[in-house]
Every structure is written in C-alpha cells, then in structure tokens.
Amino acid sequence: MPLKAELDRCDIFAFNFDDGTWDDLKGKPVQMSCCGNKAVLKKSKLGTLFFSHYRKGDCVSEAESAEHLYLKNLICVVALRNGWNVVTEKQGKAPNGERWIADVYCQKGKAKLAFEVQWSHQSRDEFIRRQKKYIGSGVRAAWLFKLKNNKEYWIDDIPYQFDTPVFGMKMKPNGVENLFVPQFDVAVEEFVEGMLQGKLEWSPREGQRLIAEVIPLYEECWRCKKETGVILGVSVKNDKYKEVSFEKFSDEGVPEFLLSNGVFEQLSKNKIGVLKKRYSKTRGESYLSNGCFHCDAIMGNFFIFQSLVEYCGELPEPMHKFEYIFSSSSPYIRSEWCFDGCQSKHIF
C-alpha cells in the first residue's frame, strides 16, 4: 500500500493530492511503481490517501498498516512545508551491492535524509544491519520505532549511537494522531519538523564549543570545624546554555582539567583550599584533592561524593566559568541526543 505510483511513466505521490484532485485522478491509467500493474486509489481508515494493487499477481511488495501509511504521509507533509524535496519508497544501492528502500526520502541541497517507520518489532542487530546500507550510500537515516505503551524503557534498550538514530514512539489513548516521542516528550510531528530544521543533534561532539561552570560547596571542615569551600564539580553546558553533563570533582581527569583552565587563580578569593596532592589514610595514597581553606586538611573524594548525594535543590552559583572545545583529551562525557537543546531522557 504505497504512497507512490506512476502515471504516463512519471512518478506521482498521494501526499500531493487532496480529496478533490484525488477524485479527478480516478479513471486515469495509474500503475503501481513496484510492478507496473494497475493501481486502485484508496483512503485508509485513518484518512490517508494511498495506492493499492487492482490485482497483486506475483508482485512481492508487502502491505503496510494504516498506521505506517499515516506516519509516512505525515513525514512527507512536514518535509514539504519545510522546503525539502520528498519522495517515498525511494530505492537505492550501497557500494557493496545491497539494496535499500526508504519509507520517506528527503533532500535539500547536499543534505540527504531517509526516514524509516518501524511499526513492528525489530532487533538491535537488524537496525544496525539496515543502517549500514544507508551509511555506505552517503544517506543519513533516522528511525521512528513503535514502543509498547505499557513498558518503561531504559535508553540502552534501543540502539543509541550517532550512527543509529532510533527514536521510540508511544501512543496516547486517543489514537495514532497523538503519537509522541517520550525521549523528549514531544509530538511526532513536532519532532520530525525539528529534525528537518536542525534542532536534533548529537552532543557533545568532537570540536563542539562547551561552557564549563565550576560549582563550589561550603561545608564545615572535619578537623578545624571552620566553614571552607570545596569544588563540588563542573556543570557542562552546550552553546544553547543547556546542561549536557555534570562532572564530579572526583571523576577521572577533572581536577587536572580545572587547573589547566584557570581555576587556581579563583580559589583563594572564593575561600577554597589549594588543589594539590594530599595523603589519604583511607586510600593509602596521595592524590590531587580539595583541602580546607583554613587548616589544609584533606577534603577527600568520598566526602565530596557524600556531599553531592545529600545536596538538595539547585546547584550553587558557579565560582568560575570558561569555554573549551570538546575532544578526546577532555574529561569523559557520554554523548547524547539533544532536541531543541534538551537532552534525551534515560528512562521513558
């Protein structure tokens, strides 16, 4: 049940017609693109116009559900109003000879984007296998994948890498017209439109400019009982000033990262002890640590971790800010899909 057919050897698409022009098309020699057999013009139970075989014969094309057709049509309508050239059931071939057929194929200038609607279950390995064909063909492909409404998902339950952009869909009780993407709590239509407008990004990515805010915390020193400042961690924000990560002071490489980006000069004026190596009886070794501003007692990483666990409310105002370029030499941050500046949920 495709959205594409042929008339006088030219491709025609159901999404380009309204009810009036659709009726005018009836009686004309429309043929199925998949096999050349006679096409019948129909409307699905969800109101989507589509082409169907008059007699299928030996054609091997598979039928699509009304929901699948609805979503394909929706993507086409959204892409068209955003200035993209759109075709459905687009066929292509990867360099290794493997063929692919995109549900919806959009192109604007040099940008090539395929949308796949996956209404039935598909394994992680199959997502990756099919995606590799698009990658080999120089086409960026995104997947809209139906999730079970009554199941809670962890982000790693679906393929979640830059190379496999898979986004789940759930349906509200009042039908397919109210499908939404729970990772971002936005309607599917809004999500597709945002994607086509460049609002979806993998962040942070190599070479991206980030903003680091150094967050202090003021506690009583365990030894001298005076209030001292310590560095709790770093709030990392993107260029839209949305937080993409919070790195604890105790995380690997964070103290060195701070010292190499001007934090040393800010310590004294914020009543924070010098960052230096101190011996920890608990760990039986010396490491780069926070210390009391007054007596220089080690304010160990376990203390910092407990303070973070017990802390409630918004983070304190940063004591220092700086910009940096994200790279493999930066402290590790798990990259995430972000939509309109907001990170994907991890549980949805």
N, C-alpha and C positions, 0 to 999 in steps of 0.2 A: 504494500500500500504506500507507494512513494508520493512525494510532492512534485516530482519531475516527470514530464512526458515529452513527446515530440509532435510537432505539427508542421507539415511541409518541410521536414528534415531539420527543423530548428527546435532547440530546447525551449520548453515553456514550463513555468513554475506556478503551482497552485496558489502560493502566497502572494502572487502578483494580481490575483483576481478578487473581486467582490462578488456578492450574490448575483448582481445584475450581469456583469461580464461573464460570470461562470455559466449562467443560463445561455448566453449568446454562444458560448463555446460548444455547447451540446449539439450534436448532429454533425460536427466537423470531424474530419478523419484524424483523430488524435490517436497516437500509438504509444505503447509503453516503451520507455527508453531501454529497459533491461532486456527486452526480447523482440521488440517490433510488432508484437501482437496488438490487436485492437484494445483501446483503453475505454473505460467507463468512468464518468465523472460522478463522484460521490461526496457526501458530507458525513463525518464521523459523529458519534453520539455526543462528542464534546464540541461540535460545531466547526471542526477543521475540514477544509476542502482538500480532497486528495484524489489521486488516480488509482484505478483498480483494473485488473485484467477482466476483459469480457469473457474470455476462456483462457485459463492459465496454460493449458497444454503442458509442454515439457520445460517451461521456464523454472529455473531453480531459485529465483529470488524468494526471500522469506517474507511472510506477512508481518506487519508491525501493529502493535496495540494502539488503541485510541490515545492513550497517554503518551506513548512515544511520538506519535504524529503531532500531538498538541505541542509538545516541547520543541520539536524540530521547527514547527511553524512559528512558535514564539521567538525562538532564537533568530530566525530569518527576519521577522518583523523588526525586532530590536536592532539587528545589524544594519538593515536598510535605512532606518531612521537616523543612524549614526554615520551614514556615508560610506558604508562598506559595500563592495560588490559581493553578491551572495549567490551560491548555487547549492543544491542538495544532491545527495547520492554521488558526490564527486569521486571519480576513480583516479587512482594514481599507482605508481610502482616505485618501490625503493630500489636503490642501486643493486641490491642482491637479487632482484627479480621478484621479491614478494609484493603482492598487490594489496591495496587498501581501498576502502570505500568510506568516505567521511559522511556522516549524517548531514552536517552543515559545514560548508567551506566558505570562509570569508577572506577577502583580500582587499588591502588598501595600500597603494604604493608597493613597497617591497615587503610589507608585512603579510604573512600567510598564517591563518589561524583556522584550525579544524575543531569543531565541536562534536563530541560523541555523547549520545544519550544512552546510558546503560540502565535499562529498566529491570532487567533480570540479574540474578547473581553472577558475578564474575570473579575468579580467583585473582590474587595479587600477581601470580606468575603470568596470567593471561593479560592483565592490564599492561605489565611491563613488556611482554612479547609484542603486543599490538602497538604499543607506544614506540618501540624501537623502529618500526617501519616508518612512522611519521618523522622521527628524528633523522633517519637516514635520507629522507626525502626533503629535508630542509623546511619542514612544516611544524609549527608549534601546535600541539593538540591539547585540549582540555576536556575532562570527563565530568559529566553530571551523572551521579550514581545514586540510585534509589536505596535509601536506608530503611530499616524496619522501624516503624513508629514507636513500637513498644520496647525498643532496645536502647541502652545507653552505650555510646561508643567512646573509646579512647582514640586519640589522634592516630596512633600507630596501628589501629585496626584496618585502616585503609592506606593505600600507597601514599606516602607523604614525603616526596622529594621534589627538587626543582624539575627533574626530568619527567616526573609523572604527576602532573597537576590533576588530582582527583578530588572532587568536592561532592560531599553527600547531600542528598535532598530528603526532607521529610515532608509529610503531608498533614496539614491541619484538617480537623474533622469535616470541614465544609468543602472538600474536594480538591481536584488536581489544580484548579485555578489558584489555590492558595499554597502551593509548594514553596518551601523556603530552604535556605542553606543554613543549617544550625551552627556550623562552624563560625559564622559571622552574624547570625540572627537577621538575615535579610531575605527578602523575597527573591525567587529565582530570576524574575525579570530584572529587578534592580541589580542583582549580582552579574548577570550577563551584560547588562548595559555598562556597569562599572568596569568589567573586564575589558570591554571593547574601547573604553575611554582611558585605559591605562591606570585604573585605580587598584589593580591587583598586582602585587609584587612579592618577590622572594627576598626577605630581608632578615638580617643584614647579608649583603653580598660583597664579594671581593671588590674593593675600590670604592665602596659606598662611604659617604661622609656621615659620621655619627657624632653625637654630643654626649659627653660623659659628665655626670654630675656627682661629685664626691659628697657622700652623705655622712655627717657626724652623728654621734650619740654621746650624751653626757650622763655619766654614772659615778657612783661612789667607788673610789679605789678600795680594793680589798685589804690593802696594807695600811695606808695612811688615813683612810676614811674621808679624804677630801674629794670634792667633785672634780672629775677630769674628763676631758673629751677623748674619744677614740673614733677611728674611722670604721663605720659600720660596713660600708660597701660602696658600689658605684651603680647609679641608675643610668642605663644607657638608652638614649632616645634617638629616633630617626630624624630626618630633616623636616618632618611634619610635627615634631615635638611629641611623638607618641613613644611611650616606653617599650623597648623591644627586649630588654633583659635587665635583671638586677644581679650584679656580680658581688658576692660576699667578699670581704677583705681576705678571708681565709682561702678563697679559691686560688687555684694554681696560677701564678704569674701576675696576680692583681697588685700586690704591694710594689713589685718592680715596675709595673706599668704606671702606677701612680707617681712613683719617684721620678720616672723619666718624663713625666708630663707636668712638672711644676708644682706638685703638691707640697714638696719640702718647705718652700718659702711661705706656705699658708698655715703651717702647723702652729707655730707659736702664737700668732695673732688670734687663733681660734682656741687657744688653751688646750692643745692636743700635744701629747708627748712625741718625741722624735721617733721616726720609724727606723729601727736598727735591729741588728741581731741580738737577741737576748736568750739566755739559757732557760729552758723549761724543764723543771723536775718531772712534770707529768709525762712529757715526751722523751725526756732523757737526751735532748739535743738543743742546739741553738737554731733559731730561725728568725726571719725578718718579721717583726711584731709591733703591735701598738704598745705604748708604755704610759704610765701615769705622768701627767704633766708636772706634778709636784715632786714625787719621790722616785720616779723612773721604774717602778715595779712593772713587771711584765703583765700586760692585759691580754692573756692568751687567746688563741683562736677558739677554744671551747667556750670561753667567756663571751666572746663576740657572737658565736653561734647561738648561745642561750639567750643573749640579749635580743637577737633578731627574732627568735622563736616567740619570746614573751612580749615583744613590742606590738602594740595595738595602735590603730589609727594611721593617718597619713605619714609618709616619711618626713623627717625634718627638712628644713630648707638646706640646700647644698652649701657647703663651705667653699667650694671651688668648682669651676666649670672649664672644660676645654673641648675642642673639637679634634677628631682624629680620623684617619682613613682605615677602614676595616680591612684586615689582611690576615694571612695565616700566622703572622707573628703577633697578632693581637691576642688578648685573653680569649679563651674559647667561649663562643656564644652559639647556641643552637639556632640556626636559621629557621625562619617560619614564613608561612604565607600570611601576608597582610592585605587587608582590603580596606581601601579608603583610610589608610593609616593605622588601622586596628588589627592586632594580631588575631590569628585563629584561636578559638577555644581549644583546649586539650581534651576536654570531656564534653560531649554534646549528645 
